[in-house]
């Protein structure tokens, strides 16, 4: 049994895999220590992999490492089944390479663009030769809402509205929704179009917490899976610590 922990800036995602198959997962806030420990205890793992983009989870990381001697703390030095051509590989967040690796298994020997719509909107590109080239990073939806409120004196903080589709806002709330949601959608569609012009038969995979928002609205054909990061980390774990015959 594999334990996979993806520790983000606001949430911790923990999953258990029976070899290649996802059998259980839960999302937690960073401070839900007791609930996290209980979930881990219920599922006995043989090995683990941890990816973190924050320094706030040191206690959890140390606990998992103390209980499972076969634990990988994912980093730029971790062996992976693709070639990483990013110039500053050491600076790559732990949530950028794993979903690309998962997408490659879905679309082998293809040019693949992975869009991770979460705290940030990240584009990650893998060519058909299995080489990770890089991509782009932009603020996610919630970050855009928060920045408008934080860096102005009068604009209110509003939340996403899944039903909003107006191009022209007729009051302040609608104008912010149009400026964040509609503009972000146009941005994503525009970048996809540029990739499509450069790479014929491009495969596109979408993941992340806001993937449902974009999936319903993107004009291009995409494959959506909110668990690509977890699945990619599991592939990396199996790549480094192969499953033996007597393990599940």
C-alpha positions in Angstrom: 0.0 0.0 0.0 1.3 3.4 -1.0 0.7 6.6 1.0 0.8 9.8 -1.1 0.8 13.3 0.5 0.5 16.4 -1.5 1.0 19.4 0.8 -0.1 22.7 -0.8 -0.2 26.3 0.5 -3.7 25.9 1.9 -4.6 22.2 1.9 -3.1 18.8 2.4 -4.2 16.0 0.1 -3.6 12.5 1.3 -4.3 9.4 -0.8 -3.7 5.7 -0.6 -2.9 3.5 -3.6 -3.1 -0.3 -4.0 -0.2 -0.4 -6.4 -1.5 1.7 -9.3 -5.1 2.1 -8.2 -6.4 5.0 -6.0 -8.4 3.5 -3.2 -8.9 6.3 -0.7 -8.3 10.1 -0.5 -9.1 13.0 1.7 -8.4 16.7 1.7 -7.4 18.5 5.0 -6.6 22.0 6.1 -3.0 22.4 7.3 -4.0 22.5 11.0 -6.2 19.4 11.0 -3.4 17.4 12.6 -5.7 14.9 14.5 -7.9 14.1 11.5 -4.9 13.6 9.3 -3.3 11.2 11.8 -6.5 9.2 12.2 -6.9 8.9 8.4 -3.3 7.6 8.1 -3.8 5.1 10.9 -6.9 3.6 9.2 -4.9 2.8 6.1 -1.7 0.8 6.7 0.9 1.8 4.1 4.2 0.1 3.2 5.9 3.1 1.7 5.2 6.8 1.2 6.0 9.8 -0.9 5.6 13.4 0.3 5.5 16.6 -1.9 5.3 19.9 -0.2 5.3 23.6 -1.4 5.2 25.0 2.2 7.4 25.0 5.3 4.3 24.8 7.6 4.0 21.0 7.5 7.4 19.9 9.0 5.7 18.0 11.9 3.5 16.0 9.6 6.4 15.2 7.3 8.6 14.1 10.2 5.8 11.9 11.6 5.2 10.1 8.3 9.0 9.6 7.9 9.3 8.2 11.4 6.5 5.7 10.9 7.4 4.6 7.4 11.1 4.0 6.9 10.5 3.7 3.1 9.5 7.4 2.6 10.5 9.7 -0.3 10.4 13.4 0.3 10.0 14.5 -3.4 12.5 17.0 -4.6 14.4 17.9 -7.8 16.9 15.1 -7.0 14.2 12.4 -6.9 14.6 10.1 -10.0 11.6 10.4 -12.4 10.6 8.5 -15.5 10.8 11.6 -17.8 13.7 13.9 -18.7 13.5 17.3 -17.0 14.9 20.1 -19.3 13.8 22.9 -17.0 16.8 25.3 -16.6 16.3 25.7 -12.8 14.9 22.3 -11.9 15.7 22.9 -8.2 13.2 25.7 -8.1 10.3 23.6 -9.5 7.4 23.3 -7.1 6.5 19.7 -6.2 3.1 20.0 -7.9 4.4 20.7 -11.4 6.2 17.5 -12.5 3.9 14.9 -11.0 0.7 15.7 -13.0 2.8 15.7 -16.2 4.0 12.2 -15.4 0.5 11.1 -14.8 -0.7 12.6 -18.1 2.1 10.9 -20.0 0.7 7.5 -18.9 -2.7 8.5 -20.2 -1.3 9.9 -23.5 1.9 8.1 -24.2 4.3 9.3 -26.9 2.2 12.5 -27.3 2.8 16.2 -26.8 0.9 16.9 -23.6 -0.2 20.2 -22.0 -1.2 19.9 -18.4 -3.2 22.8 -16.9 -3.2 22.9 -13.1 -5.9 25.3 -11.9 -5.4 25.8 -8.2 -3.9 28.5 -6.1 -2.0 29.4 -9.2 -2.9 28.5 -12.8 0.1 26.5 -14.1 0.8 25.4 -17.6 3.2 22.5 -17.9 4.3 21.0 -21.3 5.8 17.6 -22.0 6.8 16.8 -25.6 6.3 13.5 -27.3 9.9 12.5 -26.6 9.1 12.5 -22.9 10.9 15.7 -22.1 9.5 18.3 -19.7 10.0 21.7 -21.2 8.5 24.1 -18.7 5.4 26.3 -19.0 3.9 29.3 -17.2 2.6 30.3 -13.8 -0.2 32.9 -13.2 -2.4 33.8 -10.3 -5.4 31.5 -9.7 -9.0 32.7 -9.3 -9.0 33.2 -5.6 -5.6 34.9 -5.6 -7.0 37.4 -8.1 -10.1 38.1 -6.0 -7.9 38.6 -2.9 -5.4 40.8 -4.7 -8.1 43.2 -5.9 -9.3 43.6 -2.3 -5.9 43.7 -0.6 -4.2 46.2 -2.9 -7.1 48.7 -3.3 -8.9 50.7 -0.7 -12.5 50.2 -1.8 -12.9 47.1 -3.8 -14.7 44.4 -1.8 -13.6 40.8 -1.4 -16.0 38.6 -3.3 -16.1 34.8 -4.0 -16.4 32.8 -7.1 -19.7 32.6 -8.8 -20.1 29.4 -10.9 -23.1 30.7 -12.7 -21.7 34.1 -13.7 -21.1 34.4 -17.5 -21.5 38.1 -18.2 -18.8 39.8 -20.3 -19.9 43.3 -19.1 -20.4 43.8 -15.4 -23.2 46.3 -14.5 -22.1 46.9 -10.9 -18.9 46.5 -8.8 -19.4 42.8 -7.9 -20.2 41.9 -11.5 -17.2 43.9 -12.8 -14.9 42.0 -10.5 -16.4 38.7 -11.6 -15.9 39.6 -15.2 -12.4 40.9 -14.6 -11.4 37.7 -12.7 -13.4 34.8 -14.0 -14.2 35.8 -17.6 -10.7 37.3 -18.1 -9.0 34.2 -16.6 -11.0 31.9 -18.9 -10.0 34.0 -21.9 -6.4 33.9 -20.8 -6.4 30.1 -20.5 -8.2 29.6 -23.8 -5.8 32.0 -25.5 -2.7 30.1 -24.3 -4.2 26.8 -25.3 -4.8 28.1 -28.8 -1.1 29.2 -29.0 0.0 25.7 -27.9 -2.3 24.1 -30.5 -0.9 26.3 -33.2 2.6 25.1 -32.4 2.0 21.4 -31.6 -0.4 19.5 -33.8 -2.5 16.7 -32.2 -1.7 18.2 -28.7 -3.3 16.4 -25.8 -4.6 18.6 -23.0 -5.1 17.5 -19.4 -6.8 19.6 -16.7 -6.4 19.2 -12.9 -6.5 21.3 -9.7 -9.1 22.6 -7.3 -10.7 25.0 -9.9 -10.6 22.4 -12.7 -14.4 22.1 -12.7 -14.9 25.8 -13.3 -12.6 25.7 -16.4 -13.7 22.2 -17.7 -17.3 23.5 -18.3 -16.1 26.6 -20.2 -13.0 25.8 -22.2 -13.6 25.6 -25.9 -10.9 23.0 -26.5 -11.3 19.2 -26.0 -9.6 18.3 -22.7 -9.2 15.4 -20.3 -10.0 16.4 -16.7 -8.8 14.6 -13.6 -8.5 16.4 -10.3 -6.1 13.8 -9.0 -3.3 14.0 -11.5 -0.8 15.3 -8.9 -1.6 12.4 -6.5 -1.4 9.9 -9.3 1.8 11.3 -10.6 3.4 11.1 -7.2 2.3 7.5 -6.9 4.0 6.7 -10.2 7.2 8.4 -9.0 7.0 6.3 -5.8 6.6 3.1 -7.7 9.4 4.1 -10.0 11.8 4.5 -7.1 10.6 1.6 -4.8 9.1 -1.1 -7.1 6.3 -3.2 -5.7 7.4 -6.7 -4.7 5.3 -9.8 -5.1 4.1 -10.1 -1.5 2.9 -6.5 -1.2 -0.3 -4.9 -2.2 
